[in-house]
Amino acid sequence: MTPQNDRHHAQLAFVASGQELEVGDPRDCPLPLDQLAATNGSETYVSQRLPGGLTAHVYRIEAAGRSWTLKRARERCLVQGIDGQTSFLNEVQRRADLRRLKQQPALAERLSGIVDTCYASFRRGVLLSPWIDGAPVARWDEPRLLDLFDTLITLSANGLFEWDLCPGNVLDDGRIRLFDFGYMYRFDPLREYNSDGLACPGFHPAERFETRQFFAWLLGEEAHGSERALAAFRLEKAIAREAYRAWRTGLYARGAEAHVLERLDRILDDWSRALAGSGEALYLREAWRSHRLDLADDLGGQTCTPLTLKRIGWMQRMVAEHHQDLLAAGALANEPTADRAALEQALGIAQAQALDWQVGERAAAGTA
């Protein structure tokens, strides 16, 4: 049994058990729990219906003199697979973990970017938090990157691995806020690489950020010139390197196993070598990996968006115009074949599938 299989088994067993899981006290809610659980968006206290929630209906509500975010679990999750089907349960579990961590004085400030939970109930399908008056990050500059990596490394050092750092899950209201934890899982940071144990060493906080968000943002930077995009990439890598060095120091002091430390050493050495030069080859390799992995997630869940098509377009251009550079950078090392014609054919098939599996309209219809 892999860690993922163990998690799936445990989650499905909990769902079948009929047990309740709550975070907080329903008496702290600004409206009666029954009323929150029945909210459908037509109520006068609902000031905004947020589109596109694949696992939950999301509303902004006004009560007790302030704004709140109310999540109500969908009757049928729009994401395929066990992780998607159990993501609401997982989020309630992680809200409980995060509340305990934030109660520790040493972690309270470093995790202040994690949204608080007023109340959550798995069986009632309710999750209530203070409203974050922010927006998706428009520009990843130094202060925002420092803020993000401090939060991510604090989470990872305390055994919580966040897989889904997509733009919709990261808000900026003067600091970086994380508020969606349906795909955050526990792991042992002293013995494991991530929540997949030792099976997938390529997944780590910087990779998740790059794959799920940063390289999509860099597509816009590339439109203003490759040098601008490369400079933004070098800044992100330099900040990540310092955060990883501190992470490694802390893990060593806590007695982390050698393979955990050696893996971080390899990552740090790779980044340092690249930053000593232009960083162009690393950019190409990390960009291909990021677009490829995000594409696989979208196709696997049949939850594609216009961004999926933009990623495919970038990959098609790189294969057509920079195939030799991709080979030299090692970007194609994990492809079934590095042959240009085969890659072009595979990307054409992916493009057709992504067009068929666009979820924008389906998700909006599901919130009605």
N, C-alpha and C positions, 0 to 999 in steps of 0.2 A: 504494500500500500504506500503510495506517495503522500506527502503532506497535503496535496490538493485533494486526493481521494479521501483522505481522513477527514478533511474539512467538509467536503461534500456529504459524506456519510453522517457526520455529526449534525450538520445543518438540517438535512432532510429528516433525521431522527427527531430533532427538536420540533420541527414543523408538525410531524405526525404525532408527537406526544400530547399536544393540547396544552402544554405549559405556557404560562404568560411570562413575559419579560418586560419590566417597566424600568424607566429611569426617571427619578424625581417623584413628585407627589401631585396627583391630579388636582388637588386643592390649590396648587400654585398657578393653575391655568387661569387666564383672564376670562374664559368662557367655560360653561359646563362641558365636561368631557363628551357626553352624548351629542351635544351640539357640534363640537369640533369634528367628531367622527362622522357626522352626517353632512358636513359641509360639501356643497357641490359647485360653489362658485357664483351662485345666483343671489346669495345673501347680501344684505346691505352692509355688513361688516367686512365683506371681501372687497378690497380696493384694487386688487390686481390679480389676474390669473396669468401665471407664467407658462409660456408654451414649451412644448418639447420634452416634458418629463417622461422618460421611458419606463420608469419603475414606480413613479408616484405622481399624483396630481399635486401641484405646488401653487399655493396662494399667498398673497400678502393680505393680512387681515388687520383691522384696527380694533383694539379693545383695551380697556383700562388705561386710556390715555397714551397709548404707544402703538407702534407697528410690530407685527410678528410675522414670521414665516411658518406657515402650516403645510406640512407634507401629509398627504393621505395616500396610503398604499393603493396602487391600482388593483382592481379586481383581477386583471390579467396583465402580467408584465409583458412589455413589448420587446424585451431582450430575450433571445434564445439562450439556452444553456443553464446549468445549475447555478452558477455564480450570479447570473442575472435574475433568475427566479427566486433566489434567496437573498438578494441584495438588501431588501428592506430589513429583514431579520439581522443581517450582518451590520447594517448601520446602527440599529438599536444597540447591538452588542458593543460596537465601538464607541458609541456615545457614553455607555457606562464606563468603559475603560478610560476614555478621555476625561470624563468628569473626575475619576479617581486621581489621574495624573495631575490635573489642574489644581487639585486641592493640596498638592505638595508645594510648600513655599519655594523650594529651589527651582521648580518648573513653571510656576504660575506665570511669570513674565515671559519666559521663552515660548510658552504655549498660548499667549494672549491672542495670537492670531487665529486660534481655533475657536469657532463659534461655541457659545454656551448652549446647553440644553435645558429648557424649562421643564419639558415633560415628554416622554416617549412611551408608547405602548405598542408592542408587536401585534398582539391579538386584536386590538382596536384599530390598528393601522394608522396611528397618529404620531406625529413627531412635530413638536412645537419649539421654536427657537426665536430669539430676538431677531428682528429684521436687520439685515446688513445693508446700509444705504451706500452701496458701492457699485462698481461696474467691472466687467472683465478688464484685465490689464491691457491698456493700449500701448504701453511701451515698457520693455524690460530694460530699465536702466540700473545703475549700480545699487541705489538704495533698495529697490524692489527685489533685485536678485539676492542681496545680502539678507533681507528679511525672509524671503522664501527659503533659502538654504538653511538658515538658522532653525526655522520651524521643521523642515524635513529631516534634518540630521537629529534634532531633539526627538522627534517621533521615532526614527529608526533606532537611535541609541536606547530607546525605551521599549523596543519590541513591537512597533507598529509600522507596517509597510503600506504606503499608499500607492496604489497602482494607477489610479485614474485622475491625473492632474490635467484634465482637459480644460480649455478656456472657461467653460461654463461652471466649473467647480472651484475656480480661484478668482476671488474678487479683490478689488483695490478700493479702499475707502480712506486712503492716507497711509494705510499699511496693508500688507497682504493677508487676506482672510481665506481660510479653508472651512468649508461648511458641509460638504457632502462626503460621506464615509462608507458608501455602499460597497466599495471595492478596496477597503483598507482591511488588512488581515494581520493577525498576530504572528510573530516569529521570535526565535531566540537569537538576539544579535551577537551573543558570544560564541555561538556554535553554527549558525545558519547564515546564508547570504540574504535571504528574503523569505517570504512565506511559502516558497516552493522548496525550502530546505537548502540542499546543496545541488539540486538538479539544474538550476538555471543561473549561473553566476553572472550572466550578462545583464541581469535586471538589478538596478540600484537606483537611488533617488534621482541622481542627475539624469540617468538614462530615461526614467519615467517622465521627468519634466520635459526633456528634449523630444521624446517620442510623442507624447500626448499634447504638447503645446508649443514648445519653443521653436522647433523647426517649421511648424505651420506659420508662426509669427515671422520667422526669417524669410519665408516666401515673399512677404510684403517688403522686407528690407532688400531682398535681391532685386525687386523691381526698381529700386533706387540705385542699384549698382552693387556689384559683387564685393567691392572693398568695404562698403558700409555693412553688408551682412557679415563679412569675415571679422570686422572689428567688433561687432556685437557678440559674435560667437567667441572670440578670444576673451572678451570681458567675462562672459558667463563661465568659461572654462577656468579662468584664473580665480574667480570667486568660489567656484565649486571645489577647486583644488585646495584652497585654504580651509574650507569647511570640512573636506575629507581628511585633511591632515589632523585637524582637531578631533574629528570622529575617531580616527585611528589611534591617536594618543589616549583617548578616553577608554577605548576598547582594550588596549594593551594594559592599562592600569587596572582594569576590572578582570583581567585574566582570560581574555578572549583566546580561543584556540588558534593555533598557528595558521591553519588554512584560511581563516577569516582575515587575519592580518596580512597574509601574503597576497590574497586577492586584492585588498585595498592598495598594497604596495605596487602591484602590477598596473592598476588603474592610474595611480599617481605618477608612476614612471612614464606611462604612455602619454599622459597629458603634458608632463613637464618636457618631454622630448619634442612634442608638437609645438608647445608654446615657445621653445627656444628657437624655432624657425618660423615660417610663415603661418603654419597651421592649416594650410589649404587642403592637404591630403586628409587630415583628421576631419576637417569640415565635411569633405565629400563622403568619407566613410560613415560618420555619425549621422549625416543627413539621409543617406541611403537607408541605413538601419532604421532610423526613426520613421521615415515615410513607409518603408516596407512593413514594419511591425504594426503601425497604426492602420495601414491598409488591411492587414490580416485580421485585426480585431474587427474592423467594420464589416468585412466580407463574412467573417465567421459568425457574427451576430446578425447578419443581414440588416444592419442599421447604418446605411451609408448616407452621406450628406454631400452638399456641394464641395466641402473641404476634401472629402475623399477623392473627388474628381480632380481637384487641384494637385493633390499629392501624386496621383497617377500621372498627371500631365508633366510634373517635374521629373518624375522617373523616366518617362518616355523621352523627354528632351535630353536628359543625361545619357541615356543609352544611345540615342541618335548622334549626339554631338561630342560626348566625352567618354566613350566606351573604354578607351585605353587608359584614361585617367582613373576610371572606376576600378579597373583591374589593378593598376599600379598601387592604388590606395588600399587595396584589400577589401573594398566595399562589397564585392560580389562573392566573397569567400563562402558565405552560407547559402548561396543560391543553388538550386538543383543543377543548373548549368549556367556558365558565364557566357555562353554563345549569344552574340548580339541578336540574331534572328529569333532564337528561342525566347529571349527576354522580351523582344518586341511583341511576339505572339502572345505570351503569357500576360503582358500588360494590356493588350487589346481585349483579351477575355475578361480580365479584371475590370476594365472600363465598362464593358457591356453589363457585367453583373452589378457594378456600382450604380449604373443608371436604372436598372430594374429594382434595386433595393433601397431607393431613396426613402427616408422615413419622415421627412419634414411634415408632409400632409397627413400621414398616418398618425404621428404623434399628436398633431394639433387636433385631429378628429377625436382622438382618444380622451382628450381633456374636456370635451364638450359635455 
